[in-house]
C-alpha cells in the first residue's frame, strides 16, 4: 500500500528529533505515512506556512499557539497543539566579556544554582541587559523574564529576537549580552569562543515545555485518521529517543547535512546532557537536560496553556481570564487521549494540574494503573494553579 505524504516544518534544533527520527527509522512508515521534512529558518515561517496550508504540521515553540489563540499574531485558521515534542533542551549563555567579569567577581559557573547565577549576572551586567531569545512567544523568553525578575533585575531586559542558528553571530556582533536558546546553538556559540554557558533551562524550571506538534484545526477535523497516525509515529519516535542507548545514534542522524548540518559531537552534547560550558573545555553534566517521552513529557497539559496565557496577557495588557480560557481550548488533550490510548501512552486522570508543584519525579494515578510525572518545580518555588477546571 502506498504511503500517504505529510509535510512537516521544523527549525534545526535537537528538539526536532522526534520528527526526524520518525522519518528516518520507520515510525512514520509503520503508520502508513511518508514524512516530507522542510527545514525552516525562523519560527514565524513555521506558523505562517502552517496557517497557509503549505505544510500539514509544524514543530513549534509551545507558547506560539497560545499567543495565536489570544489574537497576538496574523489572521490565520485556528492552530491546535496536539502533543508536546520535548521538555527542556535550552541553555542560558553570556558573552565572553560578561563571563570574564562574572569570574572576576567570584562566580564559579557551577551550572546548577539559578539564584546564585542570576545574582552574579546582576552584579556584572551592564545597566540594561540585552537578551536574545528565538521569538517573542517562547519558553526561552518566559524563562528569562521569570529568572531575571526573581533575581532582582530592576529594569526589564531589552529583548532581541534571533533565529536559533544565528544566536552566536548576534552575540559576536555585540547585539546581545546573554541569550537563551535550544541546543545545539548554545554549544555552537561556546565552540566559536563568543559565549560561556551559565545555566540549563531546567535549573530555572525543572521541566520547561519547549516544542509542540501543531496542526490546523480544520485539518484535524478533515483528516482524523492521518492526525492519529502522525501523533502515534512521533510519540513512538520520542519513546525511542528517551532510551539512553539511542542518543548517540540520534546525534548521528540529526547531524546530517539535510537536518542540522553540524558535527555529531555537537548534537550529542544536548542529547546526553554533557555540556561544555566554556571555550576552555569545562564540562558540566545535566541529568534530564532534555526529555522527549519520559515522565509524561508529551502530554499537552491545559494548565500549561493557562500559565503561558496569563503571563503573555499581563505583558500585553490583555484580560488574563479570557486569554487563559481561549488558550486552554487549543491544547488538545482530547486528541491525545483518543489517538495515543491504544498506542499504550500513560494517561493522567485530569487534563490540568498544579504547575510547579513537583520537586522530584512522582508516581501518580493514571487512567490505568500508575504513571510517573517529571519534577516541574521552579527554582524559586513559584506554583501556578489554573483558575478553571479542565
MOKARA-V318347 format. One line per field, one symbol per residue. phi: phi as a letter, one per 30 degrees, with the letter a starting at -180 (. if undefined). burial: 1 if it has 9 or more other ideal C-beta (glycine too) atoms within 8 Angstrom, else 0. A space follows every 10 residues. Layout:
# MOKARA-V318347
phi=???
burial=???
This chain:
# MOKARA-V318347
phi=.ddddbcbcb cdbdddeedd deddcjdddd cicbdcccdc cadddddddd ddidbdabdb eedddddddd iclddbeecc ccadcabijc bcbbdedddd dddddjdchd ibcddddddd dddcddebdc ccbdadcade ddddeddddd diddcddddb cbeedcdddd dddidbcbab addcdddddd ddicbbdcad edddbebddc bbccbdddde ddbdddeddd dddddddddd dddedcdddd dddddeedcc hadedddded dciccdcbed jdcbcbeieb bcaeiidcdd edddededdd ddeddcicdd dddddddddc ccdddeddcc eddjddbddc cbaddjdcda ebdbdbebib bccdebdddc iebccddbdd
burial=0011011111 1111111111 1110101110 1011101111 0010111111 1000111111 1111111111 0000010111 1111111111 1111110110 1110101010 1001111111 1101100011 1111101111 1111111101 1010001001 0111001101 1000111111 1111111111 1101111111 1111111111 1111111011 0000011111 1111111111 1100011101 1111110011 0101011111 1111111100 0001010111 1110111111 1111111111 1111000101 0011111101 1110111011 1010111100 0100110100 1001010000 1111111110 0011010101
